[in-house]
Every structure is written in structure tokens, then in C-alpha cells.
Amino acid sequence: MWGQPARSSCYTGWGSPLRCTGRKTRAGGRVIPRPSEPLPSFLRALFLLSFLFSCSQESTNSQTIHFALASKLGSFDPLKSVTTGNQVLQRQCYEGLLQYDSLSSNYELVGALADTWEISEDQQTWLISLRPDATFFDPASNPIWGNGKRAVQASDVLASWLRLADAREGAAAWFVLEGLIEGLDAFRLATSRGEDEAKTAWAEALDGGIEGLRVIDSHQLAIRLTRPEPTFAYRLASPYLLVYPREALSRSGLQFSHHPVGSGAFYLKEWEPGFRAFFAPVPGSDHSAPPRVHLEFLWVPEGSTRTMMFQNGELDRLSPLQDAFTSLIENGQPNSELKKQGVKLRITEMLDLTMLQFNMSDPVVGHLPGDSDGNRKRSLLRKALALAFPYEQWHQIVRSGSWAKPATRWLPPGLPESNAIQDIPWRRSDLAQAKKLLAEAGWPEGKGLPPLRLELGGTDPTSRDLGAMLSASWKRIGVQLDSVAQDYGDLVRKMNSGQAQISTRAWTLDWPDAGNLLDIFYGEFAAPGINKSRFHDSQYDQALQAFKSTKNPNERIALAKKMLARLNALAPAIPIDHRQSYLLTQPWLEIPTLNPFDPLPCASFRLKEVAR
């Protein structure tokens, strides 16, 4: 039994998805005019700076923390929470049942919507009681409820999870609950059999629940798992199991993805899709959000612009990248100028893996059913490309020679299984061996091999430099590589539809368990799920299923070794590195702790009065 959890403290209302940094001005809500056509980088920077200058002349009675996001602001639909940016914005307005303790650095969990919870002796039954004061807030001018508020009920948890399971929704985060709750997979199967059967399944499920998900009363929920699951509490704190009122999905005139209704400490007050989200505290909220503190998220795609904003005191927090890293950080400390200003540097180990992944359904680089000889050759090709990968260049150019550790193993340091496995045999620089494998595959010096295609996840100079760097490196063994620059959203669409032959990908674990990373190669989770490489191997899948069903450390290590041996043999991706998080914060911003699984719990942030 976990005991009594503390209450949750972070919420919001209407916004969008992206990647993060942060800033602060005295301005309150405002609207950024949206250009009808994309602007060149220098014009966008000029446009943004002129906008910020005009805003700095405003004065309001509230303090505002500003964040600059590197990706375009997207959707508030919790089913679209698979990108870090979406998770960050949704984190401000929605809650799940549990959350990470913002005062703890040991991944400790406390209650969010859950007030108390009990776990049976066999670890398969959970009885959860909701906070009696948990309330949804609808900020619309014509709210769903007369006073704009309604108590959160156990039936809301049920409906939110059922929607995640509905096969018609195609939610990429279905992996969080798949095969885990009794009766939920059967419900999903019913929703895949046509509209009539789906409607019937919904009607029956909403009338009290399903076999393993029962509404006891308005504030109590009983969950029955199919197996003991050591990570279930972490899953309840993940960004994939957020709770929202079903009424908000179907009301006329307002699109749910742009008008979220949550139970959090903040609501979305102003929203310019793709460009800007402005959050205000929920009126009358008893959460721990600081009084009169607002949040603003802007899309600032250029890293140089974000760096300049931070140096000018207009960003509260900055994750320095590439050139900015070397100019702002000296010997593991903020540079002398930033030190004088009181800027702080925080370094956090991230449980993640950055990789170059192959589309395993691609006829040139993939693994095709029934083609044993072709699969052998293509496996040699992938390993040859790994041996010719410019690891050191990557580390110097992309990571500024500092903020990542080489991924010589599939699992990041810090996981018990990682310490027990061996290094990947082909994850090293060895041009002679690369040429040998390429010739053995039937393409000596690349002769007869079609040009390969790298799909980039950005149009910025760093992304283009990455394409040029990899192209030059593989050219040394005779392989031609063409790169395609595009917005990250376009890359995701290509990966989901199987059109991305080769692409880079960074996977940050959703909770501290090796299975969460091993999931990204599970056949049943193939794209549009989280298995973007479309890797499928029956031996791997069977070992992963066994891995998830045991708590025995020795058994888990043995099964992990078996799975990683299959990845070593088939090489669906090239592990590159494990990142570290470097975060610069202004002297007036107080952040209790940094948690890689809960990047921006803004209700726990504080602004203090300091000389500017």
C-alpha cells in the first residue's frame, strides 16, 4: 500500500504543444499577429524582437513567467500527448491520478486527482479515492456548466481511459494500458468492429465500467490489472492518462484540441494556434499556484533568438544548445557575465536514447518477411552505416562536446539492466570494417546501392548541418545520402505512415523502467504507435512480454540480454548518445527540483523580487 498522497498542484486550460525554454516580461495577455506565409529566419527573428519590444511597454498587475518553445504550438487533446511540447502545455491544464513530488529528486509520487489509494496483496487491484475538491473549470464565454465548474468524478477517469482505448481514435499512447487492465482490450476490439458495435461497447462501459475498471461511486474507482505491474503507479503519473470531462469533446462551436477543459491550477486564457498560449490561474483555485502568476508560451524556432532573449533577461530559463552552449557555459559553470547576474546552472542526467533509426519496412534498408537473403544483406548494410557514423563529429557539433554521453549500449546508465549488458559490437567508428561489411552485403564501395534518404526534423542550420555531416561521412564508404529538411510535424507524419527511410529520434523514458525504452521496438506498437522503426521480431516480442510480467531482478536482466541480442543482430537503429539536461535559470526564478519525467510543473515555480 502506498499510503496517503499529497495533493497535486499544477494545471491549465487552453494551449498547445511544443518543446521548451522560458522567459519573463511584465506584459500580460497579448496576441501575436500570425504571418500568412512562413518567414525567412532573420525576418522571423526581427518580427519577434519587434513584438517583444512593443510588449515590454505594457504594464499589468500580474507577474508572468514566459517560455520559448522550439516547436510550433499544437494540440490540447490528451490523445495527442506523445510529443514533449504537447506534454508540457497539457501539463499546465490537466491532471492525472498521480504526479511526481516537485520537492523530491527520487521520482517519488504523490496524489494529483487521487486523494488516497490502496493496493491489494497480489498487486493487481487498486482502489482509488478522488480528491473531494477536484474541479473542472471551463473558461469559455458560454461554459458547459452554468458557473463554469464541475466536480471531477470517477466516471471522468473511466471515460478518459476508454477514449484512449477506442481503436477509432488511433491513440499512439495506447501502449500505456494495452494488455494491462482486465476487459479494456476487449473494449478496444469492439470499437474496431464498426460504429454500431462501438456505440454498444461505449454504452455498456459507461454504465458502471468494464471488468477491470469499475466506478464504485462518484469519487471511488476500482482497477483490476491483468498482472502485477511494477510501473503502474508511474503510468498513472504519466502525461498519457490525463483526465477531462466528456462533455468538452462534443459541445458545438469549440474544438476540444484548442479549448481544453481541465482541473488544473491554470486555464488557457488566450490562444494563437501554433504561436502563443497564455495561461492564468483558475479563479478561486486552492491549488498551490502562486497568486497572480501567469504563464506565456511562445514559439521561437531559432536557438540564437532564444539565447539572445535569455541574455537580455526576457527568458526565465534556457536549455543552451550548440554554439550557445560554448558561449554561455565555461568549465561546467555559467560564464562570468551570467555569474555576475546571478544566473544558475542545473545539470540533470536524462534517461533517454538518441538514435538514427531505419524504417524496417523499407525495401532498401529494412527487414522484409520471407526475404532471408535480402534481410541478411540489409542487416550488414545497417551495421556498415553504423560503423561509418561520425560519432565524434556529432558529439562536437550537435552536443557541443559536452552535454551527452556516448550510447555504447541500448539502455541508458542508471537502469539496473544497463549495468549487466555488453556494449554493442558494431557501435563504433571503423571505416575498414564498414567497407568490408558493405562489400559482403553485395555493394562494394556502394556500387549498385540506391541513394539513401535521411528525413530531417527541422529546417534550421543545425538540422541541415546534420544532413551534410552524415552525407559526407557515409560518402567515405561509397554510400550516397540525400537529406530532406522539413518541420518536425512533417517528419512525424512520414514516420507514422512508413515514408521515412532513415531519421533521427530521441526517446526519453516516460518512467524509470527499462521496459519503457524496450517498448519502442515492440512489434505490436509499430507506427503510428511508438515503434517508429516498424521493427518486428517474434523472439524480441516474446522476451519483452515475459520481461513485463516478472519482478525478479535476475529474470529481468536475463530477458533484457535476450532482447538486446536481437537488436544487436538485426540493427533496427544506431544508438548515438544519452543526453544530459543543462538548464540556465534567471536569479528571480525558483524551481524546486528538475525531474526528467515531469519537465515543467509550473505551479511549483516561484518568482522572487530581485534587482534587475
FIVOKOL-374681 format. One record per residue (C-alpha): residue in one letter; x, y, z. Coordinates in steps of 0.05 Angstrom, whole numbers, padded with zeros to 5 digits, always signed. Each point is the difference from the previous one (the first is absolute). Layout:
N
AXYZ...
END
This chain:
612
M+00000+00000+00000W+00026+00069-00018G-00035+00038+00055Q-00029+00070-00005P+00025+00043-00056A+00009+00075+00001R-00043+00042-00045S+00018+00021-00069S+00018+00071-00016C+00006+00013-00075Y-00054+00013-00052T-00023+00040-00060G-00053+00011-00052W+00011+00016-00074G+00065-00004-00038S+00044-00041-00046P+00060-00047-00006L+00074+00011-00007R+00071-00002+00026C+00022+00047+00055T+00043+00056+00028G-00028+00061+00037R-00003+00076+00013K-00032+00055+00040T-00026+00069-00016R-00049+00046+00033A-00051-00009-00056G-00065-00035+00011G-00042-00032-00054R+00012+00022-00072V-00009-00028-00069I+00057-00012-00049P-00023+00016-00072R+00010-00063-00040P+00036+00006-00067S-00039-00032-00057E+00063-00030-00030P+00063-00027+00034L+00052+00054+00009P+00075-00007-00011S+00039-00011+00065F+00027+00071+00005L-00068+00031-00013R-00033-00045+00052A+00053+00021+00051L-00011+00073-00018F-00075-00009+00004L+00005-00033+00068L+00047+00053+00028S-00044+00057-00022F-00059-00036+00031L+00037-00010+00066F+00021+00074+00001S-00071+00023-00008C-00024-00048+00054S+00054+00023+00049Q-00034+00068+00002E-00063-00031+00029S-00013-00003+00074T-00048-00045+00038N-00011-00018+00072S+00024-00072-00010Q+00067-00033-00004T+00010-00044-00061I+00049-00056-00013H+00015-00006-00074F+00023-00062-00036A+00028-00005-00071L-00015-00065-00035A+00042-00025-00058S-00059-00036-00034K-00065+00028-00024L-00056-00001+00051G-00049-00056-00016S-00058-00037+00033F-00031-00002+00069D-00034-00067-00013P+00032-00048+00051L-00001-00054-00054K+00053+00043-00036S+00047+00000+00060V+00056-00041-00032T+00044+00060-00015T+00038+00035+00056G-00028+00067-00020N-00072-00023+00005Q+00015-00032+00067V+00030+00065+00027L-00061+00042-00018Q-00051-00053+00020R+00035-00008+00066Q-00022+00071+00018C-00074-00013-00008Y-00014-00074+00012E+00013-00049+00055G+00007-00075+00005L-00011-00042+00063L+00071+00006+00025Q+00059+00047-00011Y+00073+00006+00018D+00016+00036+00064S+00030+00066-00022L+00042+00003+00064S+00031-00069-00010S+00058-00020-00045N-00013-00075+00008Y-00060-00008-00046E-00047-00003+00060L-00075+00003-00016V-00056+00038+00034G-00073+00008-00016A-00026+00046-00054L-00074-00016-00010A+00008-00060+00046D-00009+00016+00074T+00016-00070+00026W+00013-00068-00032E+00006-00071+00024I+00032-00060-00034S-00018-00073+00012E+00049-00051+00025D+00006-00031-00070Q+00017+00069-00028Q-00056-00005-00052T-00059+00038+00031W+00003+00075+00012L-00054+00038+00038I+00007+00075-00013S-00039+00056+00034L-00001+00068-00034R+00014+00067+00033P-00067+00027+00023D+00020+00071-00022A+00023-00020-00071T-00038+00044-00049F-00001+00011-00075F+00000+00072-00024D-00028+00022-00068P+00024+00071-00018A-00043+00006-00062S-00047+00060-00005N-00057-00050-00006P+00024-00055+00048I-00024-00071+00001W-00026+00009+00071G-00036+00061+00026N+00055+00023+00047G+00056-00028-00044K+00018-00053+00051R-00016-00073+00015A+00028-00050+00050V+00046-00053-00029Q-00032-00068+00006A+00024-00072-00006S-00041-00006-00064D+00046+00053-00031V+00060-00045+00011L-00038-00057-00031A-00022+00040-00061S+00070+00029-00011W+00033-00068+00001L-00054-00031-00044R+00013+00054-00052L+00075-00017+00002A-00019-00073-00012D-00050+00014-00056A+00032-00030-00063R-00033+00054-00044E+00041+00054+00035G+00066-00031-00020A+00034+00026+00063A+00075-00012-00002A+00001-00003+00076W-00044-00063+00002F+00064-00038+00019V-00007+00028+00071L-00061-00042+00014E+00002-00054-00053G-00008-00070+00030L+00001+00029+00070I-00072+00010+00024E-00050-00057-00001G-00052+00010-00054L+00032+00063-00031D+00030-00037-00060A-00068-00032-00013F-00031+00069+00001R+00052+00024-00050L-00014-00060-00046A-00074+00015+00002T+00012+00073-00021S+00038-00026-00061R-00060-00039-00027G-00041+00057-00028E-00040+00058+00027D-00059-00041+00025E+00042-00047+00042A+00043+00058+00024K-00062+00038+00024T-00025-00061+00037A+00068-00011+00033W+00001+00073+00023A-00071-00003+00028E+00015-00063+00039A+00067+00025+00025L-00027+00067+00023D-00054-00035+00040G+00045-00016+00059G+00064-00019-00035I+00033-00062-00028E+00027-00062+00033G+00064+00032+00025L-00021+00073+00004R-00060+00011+00045V-00033+00063+00027I-00016-00014+00073D-00032+00068+00013S+00011+00071-00023H+00068+00003+00033Q+00024-00072+00001L+00030-00042-00055A+00022-00073+00002I+00053-00025-00049R+00017-00073-00012L+00065-00014-00037T+00013-00062-00043R+00067-00009+00034P+00041+00032+00055E+00032+00061-00034P+00057+00034+00038T-00006+00062-00044F-00075+00011+00007A+00007+00058+00050Y+00049+00034-00047R-00049-00009-00057L-00054+00034+00041A+00048+00060+00006S+00017+00000-00075P-00026+00053-00049Y-00041-00053-00036L-00054-00013+00053L-00026+00071+00010V-00073+00008+00020Y-00051+00047-00032P-00076+00007-00004R-00033-00037-00057E-00047+00058-00011A+00058+00043-00026L+00010-00047-00059S-00069+00008-00031R-00022+00071+00013S-00014+00040-00063G+00041+00059-00025L+00064-00014+00038Q+00054-00050-00021F+00024-00040+00060S+00072-00002-00023H+00002+00076+00005H-00047+00011+00059P+00021-00047+00056V-00041-00007+00063G+00042-00026+00057S+00005-00004+00075G+00067+00035+00006A+00024+00063+00034F+00003+00038-00066Y-00047+00009-00059L+00014+00022-00070K-00021+00073-00003E+00026+00019-00069W+00020-00045-00058E+00032+00015-00068P+00005-00070-00030G+00071-00019-00016F+00030+00064+00028R-00022+00019+00070A-00035-00026+00062F-00015+00043+00060F-00022-00032+00066A-00032+00031+00061P-00014-00031+00069V-00069-00032+00007P-00045+00049+00040G-00011-00024+00070S+00048-00058-00007D+00030-00027+00064H+00059-00030-00035S+00070+00021+00018A+00009+00043-00063P+00031+00067+00020P-00053+00055+00003R-00001+00047-00060V+00053-00040-00038H-00016-00013-00073L+00035-00042-00053E+00015+00017-00073F+00027-00048-00052L+00027+00027-00066W+00025-00037-00061V+00072+00022-00011P+00031-00050-00049E+00069+00032-00005G+00047-00020+00055S+00041+00064-00009T-00063+00042+00013R-00016-00039+00063T+00072+00010+00024M-00003+00075-00014M-00066+00005+00038F+00030-00035+00060Q+00062+00045+00000N-00047+00060-00002G-00037-00025+00061E-00063-00016-00039L+00004-00076+00010D-00005-00030+00068R+00032-00065-00020L+00042-00025-00058S+00026-00067-00023P+00063+00023-00037L+00015-00037-00064Q+00057-00003-00050D+00037+00066-00005A-00038+00030+00059F+00026-00056+00044T+00073+00017-00009S-00013+00075+00005L-00044-00003+00062I+00033-00056+00039E+00073-00002+00021N+00030-00060+00036G-00068-00025+00021Q-00022+00068+00027P-00038+00060-00027N+00049+00049-00033S+00028+00057+00042E-00052+00050-00025L-00059-00046+00017K+00031-00016+00067K+00002+00074+00018Q-00075+00004-00017G-00015-00058+00047V-00018-00050-00055K+00000-00072+00023L+00018-00064-00037R-00034-00066+00014I+00024-00066-00030T-00044-00061-00001E+00012-00070-00026M-00054-00020-00049L-00023-00071-00010D-00005+00001-00075L+00030-00024-00066T+00014+00040-00063M+00005-00044-00061L+00001-00003-00075Q-00057-00047-00017F-00015-00040-00063N-00069-00013-00028M+00000-00075+00005S-00056-00005-00051D+00041+00037-00052P+00023-00044-00059V+00070+00030-00002V+00020+00002+00074G-00053-00041+00036H-00016-00071+00020L-00054-00031-00045P-00040-00063+00016G+00022-00061-00040D+00063+00031-00029S+00055-00034+00041D+00057+00014-00048G-00021+00072-00011N-00009+00010+00075R+00071-00026+00013K+00028+00050-00050R-00040+00058+00027S+00020-00016+00071L+00073+00004-00022L-00016+00066-00034R-00029+00030+00064K+00060-00023+00041A+00048+00028-00052L-00036+00067+00005A+00007-00003+00076L+00075-00012-00007A+00006+00060-00046F-00043+00047+00043P+00037+00064+00021Y-00008-00009+00075E+00054+00049+00021Q-00023+00053-00049W-00071-00008+00026H+00024+00008+00071Q+00039+00063-00016I-00050+00034-00047V-00068-00023+00026R+00018-00008+00074S+00054+00054+00004G+00048-00053+00025S-00034-00002+00068W-00073-00013+00012A-00007-00074-00017K+00034-00067+00013P+00015-00050-00056A-00054-00054-00006T+00044-00062-00003R-00059-00039+00027W-00074+00003-00017L-00021+00016+00072P+00020+00065+00034P+00044-00001+00063G-00040+00000+00064L-00043-00060-00016P+00017-00066+00035E-00002-00038-00066S+00049+00048-00033N+00056-00018+00047A-00007-00074-00017I+00003+00003-00076Q+00057+00004-00049D+00018+00055-00049I-00030-00003-00070P+00054-00032-00045W-00012+00043-00061R-00012+00066+00036R+00070+00029-00012S+00039+00037-00054D+00035-00050-00047L+00001+00019-00074A+00039-00062-00020Q-00052-00046+00032A-00056+00042-00029K+00027-00009-00070K+00009-00075+00012L-00072-00009+00022L-00026+00042-00058A+00038-00044-00049E-00024-00063+00034A-00071+00026-00008G+00010+00006-00075W+00013+00074-00007P+00077+00008-00002E+00017+00073+00008G-00075+00014-00004K-00005-00024-00073G-00071-00019-00018L-00030+00028+00064P-00055+00052-00013P+00009+00069+00033L-00025-00001+00072R-00046+00053+00029L+00006+00034+00068E-00063+00035+00024L+00019+00059+00044G-00044+00027+00056G+00013+00073-00012T+00019+00053-00051D+00049+00037+00045P+00075+00004-00015T+00016-00054+00052S-00047-00049-00032R+00028+00014-00069D+00071-00006+00027L-00018-00068+00028G-00022-00023-00069A+00064+00025-00032M+00043-00031+00054L-00031-00069-00007S+00001+00004-00076A+00074+00016+00001S+00015-00056+00049W-00036-00055-00038K+00030+00024-00065R+00066-00025+00026I-00026-00072-00009G-00034+00016-00067V-00071+00010+00026Q-00040+00059-00027L-00047+00033+00049D-00051+00054-00017S-00033+00039+00057V-00068+00032+00002A-00010+00061+00046Q-00071+00009+00027D-00039+00020+00062Y-00001-00051+00055G-00075-00012-00010D+00013-00020-00072L+00053-00049+00024V-00048-00031+00050R-00053-00009-00055K+00051-00035-00044M+00023-00046+00057N-00072-00017+00016S-00016-00018-00072G+00064-00038-00013Q+00029+00051-00048A+00062+00019+00040Q+00057-00046-00023I+00051+00026+00050S-00011+00050+00055T+00027+00023+00067R-00040-00011+00062A+00008+00015+00074W-00041-00041+00048T-00004+00023+00072L-00027-00052+00047D-00069+00015+00026W+00016-00033+00067P+00063-00030+00031D-00005-00070-00027A+00039-00034-00057G-00064-00029-00029N-00022+00070-00019L+00058+00005-00049L-00003-00072-00023D-00073+00014-00018I+00022+00042-00060F+00021-00063-00037Y-00061-00042+00018G-00035-00024-00062E-00071+00014+00024F+00019+00073+00011A+00021+00011-00073A-00013+00070-00029P-00044+00038+00006G+00015-00027+00070I+00066+00013+00036N+00039-00052-00040K+00018+00049-00056S+00053-00046-00029R-00055-00053-00013F+00046-00052+00027H-00033-00068+00010D+00034-00062+00028S-00038-00056+00034Q+00057-00019+00046Y+00007+00072+00024D-00075+00007+00011Q-00005-00064+00041A+00058+00020+00044L-00030+00069+00011Q-00066-00029+00021A+00036-00045+00050F+00042+00059+00024K-00062+00040+00016S-00032-00056+00040T+00056-00013+00049K+00028+00041+00058N+00059-00047+00010P+00064+00042-00013N+00040-00059-00026E-00055-00022-00047R-00008+00071-00026I+00075+00006-00014A+00000-00067-00037L-00059+00020-00042A+00030+00069-00014K+00063-00034-00025K-00041-00043-00047M-00037+00060-00029L+00063+00041-00008A+00034-00059-00035R-00056+00002-00052L+00009+00075-00009N+00075-00011-00008A-00013-00053-00052L-00051+00039-00041A+00022+00072+00011P-00066+00038-00009A+00034+00064+00024I+00068+00029+00016P+00004+00023+00073I+00037+00067+00002D-00001+00028+00070H-00036+00012+00066R-00013+00073+00013Q+00012+00041+00063S-00045+00059+00015Y+00035+00067+00010L-00048+00055+00023L+00017+00073+00013T-00049+00037+00044Q-00005+00074+00016P+00011+00021+00073W-00073+00018+00009L-00027-00069-00019E-00005-00053+00054I-00008-00073-00022P-00004-00052+00056T+00031-00059-00038L+00011-00024-00071N-00035-00064-00019P+00011-00029-00070F-00069-00033+00004D-00036+00065+00018P+00037+00056-00036L-00043+00061+00016P-00045-00006+00061C-00010+00075-00003A-00046+00005+00061S+00061-00016+00043F+00042+00056-00031R+00009+00066+00037L+00022+00070-00019K+00037+00040+00052E+00016+00073+00003V+00073+00014-00020A+00034+00060-00030R-00003-00003-00076
END
